[in-house]
Amino acid sequence: MGKKLIYTQTNPLFVNDIGGGGGGGGTPGTVANGQTSVATAGTAVALAGTTTIQSISVRANTGNTNNIYVGNASVSSSNGFILAAGEGVSFDIDDPAKVFIDSDTNGEGVSFLTVAA
């Protein structure tokens, strides 16, 4: 386990490898899943309600026709982490309500998994 370099288009991001296989930070207690879409392109949408987690994985839906942007409450097409259809990213965070998405196209979205202690 450790840092991995994930490439999505032209954006590299270091993330923690939280995969199984022994060693490292222990066994997660709860895995949750969900899907979120952006009803109106250009509007940031929180992935989920507030809850305590350790990490999150976000994947742009494979049926998306344009990009998804991941970031904070002010995410937009000009500042977000870009995910094309089928691309994903994983990172440590304590609350999925702090993660927002935006899109180029109405109705497109992501699926996500959270891991809690």
Secondary structure, 3 states (H helix, E strand, C coil): CCEEEEEECCEEEEEECCCCCCCCCCCCCEEEEEEEECCCCCCCEECCCCCCCCEEEEEECCCCCCCEEEECCCCCCCCCEEECCCCEEEEECCCHHHCEEEECCCCCEEEEEEEEC
